[in-house]
Amino acid sequence: MDDHLVSMPGSIAGIRRDSEAIGFSMASEPRTGSLLAVLAASKPGGRLLELGTGTGVGAAWILAGMDADARLDTVDTDPSVVAVAQRHLAADARVTFHVTDAVEFLRRSPRATFDLVYADAWPGKFTNLEDALDLLRPGGLYVIDDLLPVEGWPSGHQEKVSSLIATLERHRGLRVVRMTWASGLVIGVRTADG
């Protein structure tokens, strides 16, 4: 068995081409994307949240897994990268783009609103973690990636990653699993007692 991807969303090629044209290189990698599609499919009619739209690679994968009744909110502060995502994905009525500060979005959103939160930015992961977790309904999924060391990590970043993972594993309202796969992931499920 290998990590062969059965199908990639049709919009990915164009998004990647436009991402390269603007020098954006922080898109989710395909194995993470394929997992996001599977997790999105597990939430029929669900409300899903992506923190860190970037140019839309993660959103494309999430949309590929969602059913017709599910909805995706995706948040980023940079209008130039979100413009790429909008160019390729805005025709899909299931997605709403929010060009705003993710911290403000997290704080103004009602608790227990979402069935899946994919935190692909600092807010909701390294900062404002509790704000993001509070948005999950019981049974909701919390997904983070980019946890395996890479060349160029700033000094002290490994300690931040280790601290985050330890916090998630101790969290009373989550059941988590670490995955040394793709870029390194943690998936958590919001428990009813959290």
Phi, psi and omega in degrees: 000143178225188182267030181301130178268127184292314179209145180248140178305140183300333183284345187299317183301314179293321178296315180296319178299313180291328177296315178298321182298329180259004177077024179269123185232019185252026182288153176300142180278158189303323180293321175298315179301316180296324176293318178301319179298317179295316180295322177297322179295338180281358183238066180300133181070014188279165171257125183238148182229132172243125175257110185106070181300318189057222180269003171105008180297311178299316179299320179299317179294317180299313178300324180297332180268340185288150172275179186295336183264352180283157180227142180240126168255131179230135193234134174202153180270344189262105182296335182289324178280323178297329178300324177295313179300316181296320180302324185262339189236347188294341177292344178276112184293350181281349183249140174237127179265135178238108175267091186200171176289126183296327179298315178296319178301314180299318184288331182266353180278140179295146177300154175053046182262329192245150177264346177205132173237119174255106182265099181248030178215170179299311178296133183091353179231285181273339172230155176056035179300312181298324177300318179291316181294328178296339181280348182280135169285157172306133185088354180288151183259136174245124186232130173226152179226191180063044183254352176269140183301141175227155177299135179099356175302138178293157178303133179089354183291324179301322178295322177296317179296313180298319179295318178299312180299317179298319178299315180295320181292333178272348188297127183296332185259016182226147166246121187237158173223136173270144178229112175275072187208152184056232180267009183092115185233157164232134174240131178238150174243129178289124180267160183294334183273003182268000000 
